[in-house]
């Protein structure tokens, strides 16, 4: 006689429960907490952006939606910047937040 699958763990170790049991359990389950809005970065929602930043964010959003690319590459971000008219006009400097040129960050070792 074949064993019933009712009490055998399914893939992933979870037990199979008939639909009636699942709906009954859901009926008496505690309410779920409200979910946060998906895809919203809480560190950026309260910022006030200047006109250039806002234009870039809108252009990136339009690019991501048009190309179905939720995570574009840096090359794609550069293409969006260039499409907005940005061009290099000065030699590259250190990135924002980098230590100033000439400082090693570990103090002076000389004497």
ABEGO torsion letter per residue (X at the ends): XBBBAAABBBBGGBBBBBAAAAAAAAAABBBBBBBBBBGBBAAAAABBBBAAAAAAAAAAAAAAAAAGBABBBAAAAAAAAAAAGBBBABBBBBBBGBBBBGBAGAEBABX
